[in-house]
Amino acid sequence: METTYVMVKPDGVQRGLIGEIIGRFERKGLKLVGLKSVVPSKETAESHYAVHSERPFYPGLIEFVTSGPVVCMAWNGKDAIAVARTLIGATNGREAAPGTIRGDFGMDMGFNMIHGSDAAETAEFELGLWFPEGLMDWEQTITSWVYE
């Protein structure tokens, strides 16, 4: 089992998509092991997006992600990182496949509603950044109906 970080960005929160997004991950069979809503500090946002710090869009990205509340989530399951990224879809909503979150709700590259970790190392870093208090450990009784 692996755990991944997923964040509903300020545009997804403003558009009222939190429940829809959580529902898609739950219906897929992933287990929610961390959930909170915060308005990110500039320092946290800069740390989260440090890999993009030299890119021309970085200042606008930091301003955007700190502009309002985000919903931070940790999802656990088999291949959770790849499964989450498939559910999320391509970065540009106009190019994302129908049935994905971005494909169903996105029209823009910048306002793409959601972030998901892209690798195990990234997930570990992001989970530590957004959930320094740790994650929940609980038994999901439906697991035997999700995995063989």
DSSP file (Angstrom, degrees, kcal/mol; ACC not computed):
  #  RESIDUE AA STRUCTURE BP1 BP2  ACC     N-H-->O    O-->H-N    N-H-->O    O-->H-N    TCO  KAPPA ALPHA  PHI   PSI    X-CA   Y-CA   Z-CA
    1    1 A M              0   0    0      0, 0.0     2,-0.3     0, 0.0    77,-0.2   0.000 360.0 360.0 360.0 147.6    0.0    0.0    0.0
    2    2 A E  E     -A   77   0A   0     75,-2.4    75,-2.3     2,-0.0     2,-0.4  -0.938 360.0-138.3-134.2 158.6    1.2    3.5   -0.7
    3    3 A T  E     -A   76   0A   0     -2,-0.3     2,-0.3    73,-0.2    73,-0.2  -0.946  18.9-171.5-120.4 138.4    0.0    6.9    0.5
    4    4 A T  E     -A   75   0A   0     71,-2.6    71,-2.2    -2,-0.4     2,-0.4  -0.881  21.3-121.7-127.2 158.3   -0.2   10.0   -1.7
    5    5 A Y  E     +A   74   0A   0     -2,-0.3   112,-2.2    69,-0.2     2,-0.4  -0.853  28.0 178.8-100.5 133.8   -0.9   13.7   -1.2
    6    6 A V  E     -AB  73 116A   0     67,-2.5    67,-2.6    -2,-0.4     2,-0.4  -0.998   5.6-168.4-133.6 137.8   -3.8   15.4   -3.0
    7    7 A M  E     -AB  72 115A   0    108,-2.5   108,-2.4    -2,-0.4     2,-0.7  -0.990  18.4-144.5-131.3 126.9   -4.8   19.0   -2.6
    8    8 A V  E     -AB  71 114A   0     63,-2.4    63,-2.0    -2,-0.4   106,-0.3  -0.816  33.7-139.4 -82.4 120.1   -8.0   20.8   -3.8
    9    9 A K    >>  -     0   0    0    104,-2.4     4,-2.1    -2,-0.7     3,-0.8  -0.221  27.2 -90.5 -79.3 170.0   -6.7   24.2   -4.8
   10   10 A P  H 3> S+     0   0    0      0, 0.0     4,-2.7     0, 0.0     5,-0.2   0.813 125.8  54.3 -53.3 -34.3   -8.5   27.5   -4.1
   11   11 A D  H 3> S+     0   0    0      2,-0.2     4,-1.7     1,-0.2     6,-0.1   0.887 108.5  48.6 -69.4 -36.4  -10.4   27.4   -7.4
   12   12 A G  H <4>S+     0   0    0     -3,-0.8     5,-2.5   101,-0.2     6,-0.3   0.875 113.2  48.0 -67.3 -38.2  -11.8   23.9   -6.6
   13   13 A V  H ><5S+     0   0    0     -4,-2.1     3,-1.7    56,-0.3     5,-0.2   0.951 111.9  49.0 -64.9 -49.7  -12.8   25.1   -3.2
   14   14 A Q  H 3<5S+     0   0    0     -4,-2.7    -2,-0.2     1,-0.3    -1,-0.2   0.826 109.2  53.5 -60.3 -32.8  -14.5   28.3   -4.6
   15   15 A R  T 3<5S-     0   0    0     -4,-1.7    -1,-0.3    -5,-0.2    -2,-0.2   0.455 113.6-117.4 -83.9  -0.6  -16.3   26.2   -7.2
   16   16 A G  T < 5S+     0   0    0     -3,-1.7     4,-0.3    -4,-0.2    -3,-0.2   0.854  72.8 132.0  71.8  35.7  -17.8   23.9   -4.5
   17   17 A L     >< +     0   0    0     -5,-2.5     4,-2.6     1,-0.1     5,-0.2   0.351  33.8 100.5-102.2   5.6  -16.0   20.7   -5.8
   18   18 A I  H  > S+     0   0    0     -6,-0.3     4,-2.8    -5,-0.2     5,-0.2   0.947  86.3  43.5 -57.6 -52.4  -14.6   19.4   -2.6
   19   19 A G  H  > S+     0   0    0      1,-0.2     4,-2.7     2,-0.2    -1,-0.2   0.902 113.7  51.1 -62.0 -42.7  -17.3   16.8   -2.0
   20   20 A E  H  > S+     0   0    0     -4,-0.3     4,-1.7     2,-0.2    -1,-0.2   0.914 112.9  46.4 -59.8 -44.2  -17.3   15.7   -5.7
   21   21 A I  H  X S+     0   0    0     -4,-2.6     4,-1.6     2,-0.2    -2,-0.2   0.944 113.3  47.2 -66.7 -48.5  -13.5   15.2   -5.6
   22   22 A I  H  X S+     0   0    0     -4,-2.8     4,-2.5    -5,-0.2     5,-0.2   0.923 110.0  55.4 -58.5 -43.5  -13.5   13.3   -2.3
   23   23 A G  H  X S+     0   0    0     -4,-2.7     4,-3.0    -5,-0.2    -1,-0.2   0.866 103.7  53.6 -58.7 -38.3  -16.3   11.1   -3.6
   24   24 A R  H  X S+     0   0    0     -4,-1.7     4,-1.5     2,-0.2    -1,-0.2   0.909 111.0  45.6 -64.6 -41.3  -14.4   10.1   -6.7
   25   25 A F  H  X>S+     0   0    0     -4,-1.6     5,-1.8     2,-0.2     4,-0.9   0.904 115.1  47.6 -68.6 -40.6  -11.4    9.0   -4.6
   26   26 A E  H ><5S+     0   0    0     -4,-2.5     3,-0.9     1,-0.2    -2,-0.2   0.935 110.7  50.6 -64.4 -46.7  -13.7    7.1   -2.1
   27   27 A R  H 3<5S+     0   0    0     -4,-3.0    -1,-0.2     1,-0.3    -2,-0.2   0.816 104.7  58.7 -63.4 -29.3  -15.7    5.4   -4.9
   28   28 A K  H 3<5S-     0   0    0     -4,-1.5    -1,-0.3    -5,-0.2    -2,-0.2   0.805 121.9-107.9 -67.9 -28.4  -12.4    4.3   -6.5
   29   29 A G  T <<5 +     0   0    0     -4,-0.9    -3,-0.2    -3,-0.9    -2,-0.1   0.463  69.7 140.9 113.0   5.2  -11.6    2.5   -3.3
   30   30 A L      < -     0   0    0     -5,-1.8     2,-0.5    47,-0.1    -1,-0.3  -0.458  48.4-125.6 -76.0 154.8   -8.8    4.6   -1.8
   31   31 A K  E     -C   76   0A   0     45,-2.9    45,-2.7    -2,-0.1     2,-0.6  -0.889  13.1-132.9-106.5 127.0   -8.8    5.2    2.0
   32   32 A L  E     +C   75   0A   0     -2,-0.5    43,-0.2    43,-0.2     3,-0.1  -0.686  34.1 163.0 -80.2 117.9   -8.7    8.7    3.3
   33   33 A V  E     +     0   0A   0     41,-3.0   103,-3.3    -2,-0.6     2,-0.3   0.348  64.4  29.8-119.0   3.0   -6.0    8.9    6.1
   34   34 A G  E     +C   74   0A   0     40,-1.0    40,-2.1   101,-0.2     2,-0.3  -0.913  60.1 165.3-161.5 135.4   -5.6   12.7    6.3
   35   35 A L  E     +C   73   0A   0     -2,-0.3     2,-0.3    38,-0.2    38,-0.2  -0.931  11.1 137.3-156.2 127.2   -7.9   15.7    5.8
   36   36 A K  E     -C   72   0A   0     36,-2.0    36,-3.3    -2,-0.3     2,-0.4  -0.972  36.4-132.8-162.5 158.7   -7.8   19.3    6.6
   37   37 A S  E     +C   71   0A   0     -2,-0.3     2,-0.3    34,-0.2    34,-0.2  -0.967  34.2 158.7-117.5 132.4   -8.5   22.8    5.2
   38   38 A V  E     -C   70   0A   0     32,-1.9    32,-3.0    -2,-0.4    30,-0.1  -0.967  45.1-122.8-144.4 157.6   -6.0   25.6    5.5
   39   39 A V        -     0   0    0     -2,-0.3    27,-0.1    30,-0.3    26,-0.0  -0.943  48.4-125.2 -97.0 111.5   -5.1   28.9    3.9
   40   40 A P        -     0   0    0      0, 0.0     2,-0.1     0, 0.0    28,-0.1  -0.239  14.4-125.7 -63.8 141.5   -1.5   28.1    3.0
   41   41 A S     >  -     0   0    0      1,-0.1     4,-2.4     4,-0.0     5,-0.2  -0.441  25.2-113.1 -74.0 159.3    1.3   30.4    4.2
   42   42 A K  H  > S+     0   0    0      1,-0.2     4,-2.7     2,-0.2     5,-0.2   0.887 118.2  54.2 -60.1 -39.1    3.6   31.9    1.6
   43   43 A E  H  > S+     0   0    0      2,-0.2     4,-2.1     1,-0.2    -1,-0.2   0.910 109.3  46.2 -64.0 -43.3    6.4   29.8    3.1
   44   44 A T  H  > S+     0   0    0      2,-0.2     4,-2.8     1,-0.2    -2,-0.2   0.932 113.7  48.7 -65.6 -44.7    4.5   26.6    2.9
   45   45 A A  H  X S+     0   0    0     -4,-2.4     4,-2.5     1,-0.2    -2,-0.2   0.916 111.3  50.2 -61.2 -43.6    3.4   27.3   -0.7
   46   46 A E  H  < S+     0   0    0     -4,-2.7    -1,-0.2     1,-0.2    -2,-0.2   0.889 112.6  47.1 -63.1 -38.8    7.0   28.2   -1.7
   47   47 A S  H >< S+     0   0    0     -4,-2.1     3,-1.1    -5,-0.2     4,-0.2   0.923 112.0  50.2 -66.8 -44.2    8.3   25.0   -0.1
   48   48 A H  H 3< S+     0   0    0     -4,-2.8     3,-0.3     1,-0.2    -2,-0.2   0.907 121.0  33.7 -60.0 -43.7    5.6   22.9   -1.8
   49   49 A Y  T >< S+     0   0    0     -4,-2.5     3,-2.2     1,-0.2    -1,-0.2   0.097  79.5 121.7-102.0  21.8    6.3   24.4   -5.3
   50   50 A A  G X   +     0   0    0     -3,-1.1     3,-1.9     1,-0.3     4,-0.2   0.811  65.8  67.5 -55.6 -32.7   10.1   24.9   -4.9
   51   51 A V  G 3  S+     0   0    0     -3,-0.3    -1,-0.3     1,-0.3     3,-0.3   0.749 104.3  44.9 -60.6 -23.0   10.7   22.7   -7.9
   52   52 A H  G X  S+     0   0    0     -3,-2.2     3,-2.3     1,-0.2     6,-0.3   0.296  77.7 114.4-101.0   8.5    9.1   25.4  -10.0
   53   53 A S  T <  S+     0   0    0     -3,-1.9    -1,-0.2     1,-0.3    -2,-0.1   0.732  78.1  47.0 -58.2 -25.7   10.9   28.4   -8.4
   54   54 A E  T 3  S+     0   0    0     -3,-0.3    -1,-0.3    -4,-0.2    -2,-0.1   0.480  91.0 102.4 -93.0  -3.0   12.9   29.3  -11.5
   55   55 A R  S X  S-     0   0    0     -3,-2.3     3,-1.5     1,-0.1    -3,-0.0  -0.524  79.1-123.5 -82.6 148.6    9.9   29.1  -13.8
   56   56 A P  T 3  S+     0   0    0      0, 0.0     4,-0.3     0, 0.0    -1,-0.1   0.757 109.5  55.2 -64.8 -24.1    8.2   32.3  -15.0
   57   57 A F  T 3> S+     0   0    0      1,-0.2     4,-2.2     2,-0.1     5,-0.2   0.547  81.0  96.1 -84.9  -6.3    4.8   31.3  -13.6
   58   58 A Y  H <> S+     0   0    0     -3,-1.5     4,-2.4    -6,-0.3     5,-0.2   0.892  80.1  49.7 -55.2 -51.0    6.1   30.7  -10.1
   59   59 A P  H  > S+     0   0    0      0, 0.0     4,-2.3     0, 0.0    -1,-0.2   0.918 114.2  46.2 -58.2 -42.0    5.2   34.0   -8.5
   60   60 A G  H  > S+     0   0    0     -4,-0.3     4,-2.5     2,-0.2    -2,-0.2   0.865 110.4  53.9 -66.6 -35.9    1.6   33.8   -9.8
   61   61 A L  H  X S+     0   0    0     -4,-2.2     4,-2.7     2,-0.2     5,-0.2   0.915 109.7  47.0 -63.6 -44.1    1.3   30.2   -8.7
   62   62 A I  H  X S+     0   0    0     -4,-2.4     4,-1.4     2,-0.2    -2,-0.2   0.920 112.9  49.0 -64.5 -44.2    2.3   31.2   -5.1
   63   63 A E  H  < S+     0   0    0     -4,-2.3    -2,-0.2    -5,-0.2    -1,-0.2   0.917 113.7  47.9 -60.4 -43.3   -0.1   34.1   -5.1
   64   64 A F  H >< S+     0   0    0     -4,-2.5     3,-1.6     1,-0.2     4,-0.2   0.945 110.8  47.7 -63.3 -50.8   -2.9   31.8   -6.4
   65   65 A V  H 3< S+     0   0    0     -4,-2.7     3,-0.3     1,-0.3    -1,-0.2   0.724 115.0  46.7 -70.9 -19.4   -2.4   28.9   -3.9
   66   66 A T  T 3< S+     0   0    0     -4,-1.4    -1,-0.3    -5,-0.2    -2,-0.2   0.355  88.2  91.5 -97.0   5.2   -2.2   31.3   -1.0
   67   67 A S  S <  S-     0   0    0     -3,-1.6    -1,-0.2    -4,-0.2    -2,-0.1   0.584 101.2 -22.1 -79.3  -9.8   -5.3   33.3   -2.1
   68   68 A G  S    S-     0   0    0     -3,-0.3   -57,-0.1    -4,-0.2   -30,-0.1  -0.963  93.8 -36.4-176.4-173.6   -7.8   31.2   -0.1
   69   69 A P        -     0   0    0      0, 0.0     2,-0.3     0, 0.0   -56,-0.3  -0.297  44.8-166.7 -67.9 147.8   -8.4   27.8    1.5
   70   70 A V  E     - C   0  38A   0    -32,-3.0   -32,-1.9   -57,-0.1     2,-0.6  -0.881  19.5-128.2-121.6 159.2   -7.1   24.6    0.1
   71   71 A V  E     -AC   8  37A   0    -63,-2.0   -63,-2.4    -2,-0.3     2,-0.4  -0.955  21.5-156.6-113.1 117.3   -8.2   21.1    1.2
   72   72 A C  E     +AC   7  36A   0    -36,-3.3   -36,-2.0    -2,-0.6     2,-0.3  -0.784  17.3 177.0 -96.1 130.7   -5.3   18.8    2.0
   73   73 A M  E     -AC   6  35A   0    -67,-2.6   -67,-2.5    -2,-0.4     2,-0.5  -0.975  23.8-156.2-136.2 148.0   -5.8   15.1    1.8
   74   74 A A  E     -AC   5  34A   0    -40,-2.1   -41,-3.0    -2,-0.3   -40,-1.0  -0.996  18.0-168.2-121.3 125.1   -3.8   11.9    2.2
   75   75 A W  E     -AC   4  32A   0    -71,-2.2   -71,-2.6    -2,-0.5     2,-0.4  -0.930   1.6-161.0-118.2 137.4   -5.1    8.9    0.3
   76   76 A N  E     +AC   3  31A   0    -45,-2.7   -45,-2.9    -2,-0.4     2,-0.3  -0.920  32.7  98.4-121.2 141.9   -3.9    5.3    0.9
   77   77 A G  E >  S-A    2   0A   0    -75,-2.3   -75,-2.4    -2,-0.4     3,-1.5  -0.929  74.1 -41.5 166.6 177.4   -4.2    2.2   -1.3
   78   78 A K  T 3  S-     0   0    0      1,-0.3     5,-0.1    -2,-0.3    -2,-0.0  -0.476 127.1  -9.1 -64.2 128.0   -2.5    0.0   -3.9
   79   79 A D  T 3> S+     0   0    0     -2,-0.2     4,-2.7     1,-0.1    -1,-0.3   0.854  85.1 168.7  51.4  40.3   -0.6    2.2   -6.3
   80   80 A A  H <>  +     0   0    0     -3,-1.5     4,-2.6     1,-0.2     5,-0.2   0.813  67.8  54.7 -55.7 -36.0   -2.3    5.2   -4.8
   81   81 A I  H  > S+     0   0    0      2,-0.2     4,-2.2    -4,-0.2    -1,-0.2   0.964 113.5  39.3 -65.2 -52.1    0.0    7.8   -6.5
   82   82 A A  H  > S+     0   0    0      2,-0.2     4,-2.0     1,-0.2    -2,-0.2   0.894 116.5  51.6 -65.5 -40.2   -0.7    6.5  -10.0
   83   83 A V  H  X S+     0   0    0     -4,-2.7     4,-2.3     2,-0.2    -1,-0.2   0.930 110.8  48.2 -62.4 -45.5   -4.4    5.9   -9.3
   84   84 A A  H  X S+     0   0    0     -4,-2.6     4,-2.3    -5,-0.2    -2,-0.2   0.918 110.6  50.7 -62.0 -43.8   -4.8    9.4   -8.0
   85   85 A R  H  X S+     0   0    0     -4,-2.2     4,-2.3     1,-0.2    -1,-0.2   0.850 109.4  51.2 -65.9 -32.8   -3.0   10.9  -11.0
   86   86 A T  H  < S+     0   0    0     -4,-2.0    -1,-0.2     2,-0.2    -2,-0.2   0.924 111.0  47.8 -67.2 -43.7   -5.3    9.0  -13.3
   87   87 A L  H  < S+     0   0    0     -4,-2.3    14,-2.8     1,-0.2    -2,-0.2   0.869 113.1  50.0 -61.9 -36.7   -8.4   10.2  -11.5
   88   88 A I  H  < S-     0   0    0     -4,-2.3    14,-2.6    12,-0.2    15,-0.3   0.931  97.2-159.3 -71.0 -47.7   -7.0   13.8  -11.6
   89   89 A G     <  -     0   0    0     -4,-2.3    -1,-0.1    12,-0.2     7,-0.1  -0.249  34.9 -22.0  92.5 177.0   -6.2   13.9  -15.4
   90   90 A A        -     0   0    0      2,-0.1     6,-0.2     1,-0.1     5,-0.1  -0.177  63.9-112.9 -61.3 152.0   -3.9   16.0  -17.5
   91   91 A T  S    S+     0   0    0      4,-0.1     2,-0.7     1,-0.1    17,-0.1   0.875 104.1  64.5 -56.2 -44.2   -2.8   19.4  -16.3
   92   92 A N  S >> S-     0   0    0      1,-0.2     3,-1.8    15,-0.1     4,-1.1  -0.749  75.8-151.8 -87.1 115.0   -4.7   21.4  -18.9
   93   93 A G  T 34 S+     0   0    0     15,-1.4    13,-0.2    -2,-0.7    -1,-0.2   0.787  93.6  60.4 -57.6 -30.8   -8.4   20.7  -18.4
   94   94 A R  T 34 S+     0   0    0      1,-0.2    -1,-0.3    -3,-0.1    13,-0.1   0.747 113.6  37.6 -68.9 -21.8   -9.2   21.2  -22.1
   95   95 A E  T <4 S+     0   0    0     -3,-1.8    -2,-0.2    -5,-0.1    -1,-0.2   0.528  92.6 108.5-104.5 -10.1   -6.9   18.3  -22.9
   96   96 A A  S  < S-     0   0    0     -4,-1.1     3,-0.1    -6,-0.2    -7,-0.1  -0.403  78.3-100.5 -72.9 145.6   -7.7   16.1  -20.0
   97   97 A A    >   -     0   0    0      1,-0.1     3,-1.9    -2,-0.1     6,-0.4  -0.336  39.4-102.0 -65.7 140.7   -9.8   12.9  -20.7
   98   98 A P  T 3  S+     0   0    0      0, 0.0    -1,-0.1     0, 0.0     3,-0.1  -0.349 110.2  41.3 -57.0 143.7  -13.5   13.0  -20.0
   99   99 A G  T 3  S+     0   0    0      1,-0.5     2,-0.2     2,-0.1    -2,-0.1   0.142  93.5 102.8  97.1 -19.2  -14.2   11.2  -16.7
  100  100 A T  S <> S-     0   0    0     -3,-1.9     4,-2.3     1,-0.1    -1,-0.5  -0.549  85.2-112.5 -88.0 163.2  -11.2   12.7  -15.0
  101  101 A I  H  > S+     0   0    0    -14,-2.8     4,-2.0     1,-0.2     5,-0.3   0.953 119.1  39.4 -60.4 -50.7  -11.6   15.5  -12.5
  102  102 A R  H  > S+     0   0    0    -14,-2.6     4,-2.4     1,-0.2    -1,-0.2   0.863 114.8  54.1 -69.3 -34.2   -9.8   18.0  -14.7
  103  103 A G  H  4 S+     0   0    0     -6,-0.4    -1,-0.2   -15,-0.3    -2,-0.2   0.841 115.1  39.8 -67.0 -33.1  -11.5   16.6  -17.9
  104  104 A D  H  < S+     0   0    0     -4,-2.3    -2,-0.2    -7,-0.2    -1,-0.2   0.783 134.5  16.8 -85.7 -28.7  -14.9   17.0  -16.4
  105  105 A F  H  < S+     0   0    0     -4,-2.0     2,-0.3    -5,-0.2    -3,-0.2   0.513 101.8  92.9-124.3  -7.9  -14.5   20.4  -14.6
  106  106 A G     <  +     0   0    0     -4,-2.4     6,-0.1    -5,-0.3   -10,-0.1  -0.705  24.5 161.0-103.0 144.5  -11.4   22.1  -16.0
  107  107 A M        +     0   0    0      4,-0.5     2,-0.3    -2,-0.3    -1,-0.1   0.315  65.7  52.7-129.0   0.8  -11.0   24.6  -18.9
  108  108 A D        -     0   0    0      3,-0.6   -15,-1.4   -17,-0.1    -1,-0.1  -0.908  66.6-133.2-141.4 161.1   -7.6   26.1  -18.0
  109  109 A M  S    S+     0   0    0     -2,-0.3     3,-0.3   -17,-0.2    -1,-0.1   0.885 108.9  39.6 -78.6 -44.0   -4.0   25.3  -17.3
  110  110 A G  S    S+     0   0    0      1,-0.2     2,-1.4     2,-0.1     3,-0.1   0.904 114.0  51.8 -77.2 -42.8   -3.7   27.6  -14.3
  111  111 A F        +     0   0    0      1,-0.2    -3,-0.6  -100,-0.1    -4,-0.5  -0.659  67.4 139.7 -94.4  79.7   -7.1   27.0  -12.7
  112  112 A N        -     0   0    0     -2,-1.4     2,-1.7    -3,-0.3    -1,-0.2   0.212  52.1-139.6-113.4  15.5   -6.9   23.2  -12.7
  113  113 A M        +     0   0    0     -3,-0.1  -104,-2.4  -105,-0.1     2,-0.3   0.023  67.2  51.9  67.8 -26.1   -8.5   22.6   -9.3
  114  114 A I  E     -B    8   0A   0     -2,-1.7     2,-0.4  -106,-0.3  -106,-0.2  -0.988  53.7-157.5-150.8 148.0   -6.3   19.9   -7.9
  115  115 A H  E     -B    7   0A   0   -108,-2.4  -108,-2.5    -2,-0.3     2,-0.4  -0.970  13.0-177.1-123.9 142.2   -2.8   18.8   -7.2
  116  116 A G  E     -B    6   0A   0     -2,-0.4  -110,-0.2  -110,-0.2    -2,-0.0  -0.999  34.8-101.9-138.2 140.0   -1.5   15.2   -6.8
  117  117 A S        -     0   0    0   -112,-2.2   -32,-0.1    -2,-0.4     3,-0.1  -0.231  24.5-154.0 -56.0 144.8    1.9   13.9   -5.9
  118  118 A D        +     0   0    0      1,-0.2     2,-0.3   -33,-0.0    -1,-0.1   0.516  68.9  12.0-103.1  -6.3    3.8   12.6   -8.9
  119  119 A A  S  > S-     0   0    0      1,-0.1     4,-2.8   -38,-0.0     5,-0.2  -0.978  79.3 -99.6-162.2 164.7    6.2   10.1   -7.3
  120  120 A A  H  > S+     0   0    0     -2,-0.3     4,-2.4     1,-0.2     5,-0.2   0.894 121.6  49.7 -59.5 -42.1    6.8    8.3   -4.0
  121  121 A E  H  > S+     0   0    0      2,-0.2     4,-2.1     1,-0.2    -1,-0.2   0.906 112.3  47.9 -65.3 -40.9    9.6   10.8   -3.0
  122  122 A T  H  > S+     0   0    0      2,-0.2     4,-3.1     1,-0.2     5,-0.2   0.919 110.9  51.3 -64.6 -44.3    7.3   13.8   -3.8
  123  123 A A  H  X S+     0   0    0     -4,-2.8     4,-3.0     1,-0.2     5,-0.3   0.920 109.0  50.8 -59.7 -44.8    4.4   12.2   -1.8
  124  124 A E  H  X S+     0   0    0     -4,-2.4     4,-1.9     2,-0.2    -1,-0.2   0.925 114.0  44.6 -59.6 -45.6    6.7   11.7    1.2
  125  125 A F  H  X S+     0   0    0     -4,-2.1     4,-2.1     2,-0.2    -2,-0.2   0.947 116.2  45.5 -63.1 -49.3    7.9   15.3    1.1
  126  126 A E  H  X S+     0   0    0     -4,-3.1     4,-2.7     1,-0.2     5,-0.3   0.884 111.5  51.3 -66.8 -39.6    4.4   16.8    0.6
  127  127 A L  H  X S+     0   0    0     -4,-3.0     4,-2.3    -5,-0.2    -1,-0.2   0.909 112.1  47.8 -63.1 -40.7    2.7   14.6    3.2
  128  128 A G  H  < S+     0   0    0     -4,-1.9    -2,-0.2    -5,-0.3    -1,-0.2   0.865 113.8  48.1 -66.1 -36.0    5.4   15.7    5.7
  129  129 A L  H  < S+     0   0    0     -4,-2.1    -2,-0.2     1,-0.2    -1,-0.2   0.935 122.6  30.6 -69.3 -47.7    5.0   19.4    4.7
  130  130 A W  H  < S+     0   0    0     -4,-2.7    -2,-0.2     1,-0.2    -3,-0.2   0.701 129.0  37.4 -89.4 -21.6    1.2   19.5    4.9
  131  131 A F    ><  +     0   0    0     -4,-2.3     3,-2.0    -5,-0.3    -1,-0.2  -0.476  60.5 152.1-127.6  61.9    0.6   16.9    7.7
  132  132 A P  T 3  S+     0   0    0      0, 0.0    -1,-0.1     0, 0.0     3,-0.1   0.770  74.9  62.7 -63.2 -22.0    3.5   17.4   10.2
  133  133 A E  T 3  S-     0   0    0      1,-0.3     2,-0.1    -3,-0.1    -5,-0.1   0.580 113.6-117.9 -76.9  -9.5    1.2   16.0   12.9
  134  134 A G    <   -     0   0    0     -3,-2.0    -1,-0.3    -7,-0.2     2,-0.2  -0.327  28.3 -76.0  97.4 177.7    1.0   12.7   11.0
  135  135 A L        -     0   0    0     -2,-0.1  -101,-0.2    -3,-0.1     2,-0.1  -0.695  43.6 -95.1-114.8 164.1   -1.8   10.7    9.4
  136  136 A M        -     0   0    0   -103,-3.3     2,-0.5    -2,-0.2    -1,-0.1  -0.472  25.9-154.8 -76.1 149.3   -4.6    8.5   10.7
  137  137 A D        +     0   0    0     -2,-0.1     2,-0.3     2,-0.0  -104,-0.0  -0.958  33.5 145.1-124.6 110.4   -4.3    4.8   11.0
  138  138 A W        -     0   0    0     -2,-0.5     2,-0.6     2,-0.0    -2,-0.0  -0.971  49.4-108.2-145.5 157.8   -7.6    3.0   10.9
  139  139 A E        -     0   0    0     -2,-0.3     2,-0.8     2,-0.0    -2,-0.0  -0.783  23.2-151.9 -92.1 122.3   -9.1   -0.2    9.5
  140  140 A Q    >   -     0   0    0     -2,-0.6     3,-1.7     1,-0.1     4,-0.2  -0.839   4.6-157.4 -92.7 112.3  -11.3    0.2    6.5
  141  141 A T  T 3  S+     0   0    0     -2,-0.8     3,-0.5     1,-0.3    -1,-0.1   0.675  86.7  61.3 -69.8 -16.5  -13.8   -2.7    6.7
  142  142 A I  T >> S+     0   0    0      1,-0.2     3,-2.6     2,-0.1     4,-0.5   0.507  72.9 100.2 -85.5  -2.5  -14.6   -2.6    2.9
  143  143 A T  H X> S+     0   0    0     -3,-1.7     4,-2.3     1,-0.3     3,-1.6   0.853  76.1  58.2 -52.8 -39.1  -11.0   -3.3    2.0
  144  144 A S  H 34 S+     0   0    0     -3,-0.5    -1,-0.3     1,-0.3    -2,-0.1   0.675 106.4  50.2 -67.7 -14.1  -11.8   -7.0    1.4
  145  145 A W  H <4 S+     0   0    0     -3,-2.6    -1,-0.3    -4,-0.1    -2,-0.2   0.444 112.9  46.4 -99.1  -2.8  -14.4   -5.9   -1.2
  146  146 A V  H << S+     0   0    0     -3,-1.6     2,-0.4    -4,-0.5    -2,-0.2   0.782 114.1  38.6-103.4 -40.7  -11.9   -3.6   -3.0
  147  147 A Y     <        0   0    0     -4,-2.3    -1,-0.2     1,-0.1  -118,-0.0  -0.898 360.0 360.0-118.3 143.2   -8.8   -5.8   -3.4
  148  148 A E              0   0    0     -2,-0.4    -1,-0.1    -3,-0.1    -4,-0.1   0.460 360.0 360.0 -75.8 360.0   -8.5   -9.5   -4.2
